[in-house]
């Protein structure tokens, strides 16, 4: 099968495919960061024979722990969090193991079992535009390790490591929780530059080989490619600011005035501190009568969030790319090769994010890109059929 595929694909696409696969494979094995200090949770995140969880706070819901099991269990709506000592500008490497049992998410896929690191400003507000997710999962999953590097923003006055079960049902278990100061490895800067330049060189080579600028629709294709590459290489903070600004503008024009971000609860009166010294015993915590509520990632009058806007952007940009490429190249190259080339570019944009700090390779985003491509190709095909029938 591979031999037949090599015979069908042009050499330039074979080289591109091999490069992207090797780049993805390399970054699966390479860790670009390293811890430089001790765990800030002081080992209490292991939950094995721990007799003092006084640094952790239960905000709402029911939390179970015993040193017999050696891990924490959160029931629906439960949140358990740890206040972080802060040094602005530091990087924090957060890691935890999580397992879900029959967890049903709420409206959003991340409203399930979730690990977060987030920050409050001087007014006690949480800026959800700043990257904060370490990992989330729903349904039934075995123990999986989630790890993420998050920068402490300059405006942060308080920081929190939070374990939560935002689902409507099920149990989320946590263990081996740690968070420690970290730095990017010196070698990562060189690898970023090397792989990024190779990626850009191969894209330019493909554009030159195809001579897109001389083809009908070619300039539109090149402009579309440029916009996608810019969106892929934007740092996550800037990307969130752009989408948040676009969402506020859309809301102001089409709906109502954008709502102000809700303040995160900072009152300590609702937090229950676990300070009992217990050995080989079960700790059960029940909900407070009036639990504190944490602000939602974005409180708007319509159910749209910056992440939703990003997904729409994926679909729109790749739909237009599929439409332009089909309109311009369908009569000049085999359609199977044309479609493979567009899909390969979509995969390459996800692989490219491996060298952009704060961005990650996402199968979900790749599938969204494929959906956009198929929509664009289908629209172009229907448009050509319509023109042909009209001409006849």
N, C-alpha and C positions, 0 to 999 in steps of 0.2 A: 504493500500500500504506500509506504514512504517513497519507494522508487518511482511509482506512478505519479505521486504528488510532485516529486522533484522534476519529473518530465513535463508536467503541466505548468508549474509555476515558473515565471521568469527568474533568472539568477538573482536579480536585485531583491526580489521578494523572499527568496530563500535565505539570503544573507541577512536581511532585516529580521525575519522570523527567528533565525538562530541567535542573533544578537540580543533581541528582546528576551528570549527564553533564558539565555545565560545571565543577563542582567538581573532578571527576576530571581533566578536560582541563587546568584551570589548574595543578594540582599536578604534572602531567607535565612542564610547561615551567618551573615555578618550583623553584629549588634553595634550601632553607631555611637552608643553612649556607654558610660561607665560610672558606677557609684563612687563617690569620693568621701563619704562620711557614714556614720552609723545610722541605723534605722531610727527615724524620729518617733516611732511608736514604742520604742524601747522593748521590743519583743512581745508586747501584749497582743499583737495581731496574730500570733500563732494559735492562741486559744487552747493550748495543751497545758493542763495543770496550772492555768493562770488563776491566781487568787485575788488579783487586784485589777479591776477594769474601771477604776475611778476616773481615768482620763478620757474614757469614752462616754458619750451622751446619747441616750435614747430620746429622740424627738417626738415620736408618735408610733403607735402600734405595738405589737407584741413581739418580744425578742426572747428566744430560748438559748441557753448555753449550759453545758455541763462539761466537766473535765473527763467524763466517761466517753463522750463523743469526740471532744477535742476540736469542735468547730461551732460556729454561730449559726442559728436558724432564725430567719426573719419571716414573719407572716405578712399577708397583704397590708399595704399602707405603712409598714414599719420602716423606720429610718434610724440608723445608728451611725454616729459620726465622731470624729476625732479632730480637735483643734490643733492646727499646725503652727509651730514657731516659724516666723517669716523673716527672710532677708530678700528685699526686693531685687529682682534681676536674676535670682538663682533659678536653676532648673531642678525640678523634683521628679525623681523616677518612682512612679507608683506601680505596685504590683500586688495582685491578689488572685487567689483561686476561688472560683464560684461554680456552684452547681444548682440547677433549677429542677423543681419537681412540680409538674402540672401548673406552670405559671401562665396565666392568660394576660397578655398586655392590654393596656387601656387604648386610648385613641391612637397613640403613636407607638412605633415599634420599640422605642427606648423606654417607654413607661412599663418596665418589667423589672427583672433583676438587674441592678445597676451599681456600678462603681464610679464615683466622681471625685474630682478635686476642683473645688471652686473657691472664689475669693469675694470678699465684701470690701467696699470702699469706706471712706470715713463716715458716710451717712448710713451705713448698714445695708447698702444696696448690692445685689449680686449682678455683675455684668455677664450675662449669658452669652454675649458675643465672643468672649474669651474662651479658647478651647478648654474643655473641662471633663470630657468623657474618657474614662479608662477602659470601660467595656460594659456591655449589656447583653442580656440573653433572655429568651422566653421558652415556653414549652418544657420539654424534658431534656436536659443535657447532663452529661457526666462532668466530673471535675475538669475544668479548663482554667489555664492560667492567662490572665489578662495583664498587659504591661503597657504603660504609656509614659512618655516624657512630657511634662507640662511646665511652662515657664511661669514664674511668679511675676505678675504685672507690677508696674511702678506705682499704681494707685491702690494696691492691696493693703488693707489694714488688718484684716483677719483672713485666715485660710482654713478650709475644712476638707478632710478626707471623709467621704460619706459612703456607707454601704446601705443599700435600700432595696425594698421590694415594692415597686409601684404598681404591681399587677393587681388584678381583681380577684385572683385566686392563686393557690399553690404556696410552696415554700421555697425560699432561696437560702442556700447555705454558703458561708464564707469561711475561708481559712487562709493561713500563710499570708496575711496582709502586711505589707511593708511600704514605707515611703522614705526616701533618703535623698539628700542633695546629690546632684550628678553633673557631669560635663560631657560635651561632645568630644569624641576622640579626635586627636589631631589628624589621624589618617582619613577621617570622614570628609574633611574639607577637600582633600585631594581627590578622593573618590567621587564626590559630588561634581567637581569640575570635570574630571575625566569622563565619567559616564554621561553627564549632561552635554558636554561638547560632542561626544560620539553620537548621542541621540540626535542632536541638532544637525550634525554633519550628514547623517544618513537621511534625515528628512529632506535636507536641501538637495542631496544627491538624487533622491527620488523625484523631486519637483523638477530638477534640471533634465533628468532623463525623460520625463513626460512632456517637458516644454509646455507647462500649463498656461503660461502667459499668452501663448500664441493660439490657444484653442477657444472656441465659443464657451462661455461660462467659466473659462479658466481663471480669470481675475477674481471672479466671485468665489471660486473654490479656494484660491490662495488667501483671500481676505477672511473667509470662514475658518480656514486652518489656523491663521494667525490669532484670531479671537479665541479659539479653543485653547491654543498653546498658552496664551496669556492667562486665561482662567485657570488652567492647570497649574501654572507655576506661581500663582499668587500665594503668599503666606496665608495661613488659615485666618489669622486675625483680620487682615485686610479684606479677605473674601467675605467674612461674616459682616464686616462693616458695610461693604458694598451691598450685599443682599439685604441687610437690615435697613439701610437707607432706601433701597428700592422698594422694600415692603412698606415703609412708612409713607413714601411718596404715593404709591399705589393706593394705600388705605386713605390717604388724605384726598386724593382725586376722586376715588370711586365710592368710598364708604363714609367713614367718619374720621374725625381727627385721631391720629395715633395715640393710643393709650400710653401713659407713662409706665416704665417698668416698676413692678410692685417691689416693695421692700421685703427683704428676707427678714424673718423673725430673728431677733437677737436677744430676746428676753431669756434669761436663764431660769426664770421661775418655772417654766414648763418642762425643763430638762430633768430627767431622773438620773442621779449619779449612783453608779454601782460601787459601793465601797465596802460591802460586807466581805469579810474574810471567810471564804467557804472552801472546803476541800472535799472532793468526791461528792459533790451535791449539785442539784439542778437549780439554775437561776431562771425564774420566769418573771417577766415584767409586763404589766398590763398598761393599757392606754390611759393617758391623763384625761380627765373630764373635758378640759378645754385645750386640746393639743395645739401647739404652735404650727403655723402653716408656712411652708417655704414658697417663695415666689416661683411662678412657672417660668420656663425659659423665655417666653415672650407672651405678654398679656395683650391681646388685640381683640377688636370687636368682631373679627371674622377668623375662622379657623385656618389661618395661614401662618406659617413660620418661616424664618430664613432658610432652614433646611429644605422646606417644601419648595421655596423659590429656586434653590440651587438645583433640585431635581428637575424642575420645569426647564431651567436653563440648559441642563444636559439634553433633554428631549428636543428642545427647540433648535439648539446648535447642531446636533447630529441629524435632525430631520432635514434642516436646510442643507447640510453637507451631502446627505444622501440624495436629495433632490437635485442639487447642482451637479454632482458627479454623474448621476444617471442622465440628466439632460445633456451634459457636455460630452460624455465619453461612451455612452451606450452603443453608439454606432461606430466607434473607433477601436474598441477592444472587446474581448469576450466578456460577457456579463458575469460569469463566474469569477474571473480574475478581478474584475472591477469591484464586485461585492467583497471579495476576500481582501482587497486592498483597503477598503473603507473600514472593515472590521479590524484589520491589523492595525490601522491608525488608532482606532478607538482603544484597542488593547495597549498600544504604545503609550497613550496618554496616562493610563493607569500605572504602567510600569515607571514612567517618568516621575511620578509623584514619590517614588522611593528615594529620590535625591533632593526632594523639597522638604525642608524642615517643617514638621507639623502635619504633613500630608501622608497618606497611606494608600497602598494598593487596595482597591475595593471591588470585589466581585459584583456586589449589588449595583454599584455605579456603572460597571461595565455592562451589566444586563440592561440597565436603563439606557445606556448609549446605544446598545443593539436595538432596543425598541424604537428609539428615535431614528436610527438608520433605516429600519424596515418601513417606518411610516413615511419617511422622505422618498424612498425608492418607490413605494407603492403609489404615492401621489404623483410622482413623475411619470410612472408607467400609465396611470389613468389619464393624465394630461395628454400624453402622446397618443393614446388610443382615441381620446376625444377629438384631438386635432385631425387624426387620420380619417375618422368617420365624418367629420365636418367637411374635410377636403373632398371626400368621395361623394 
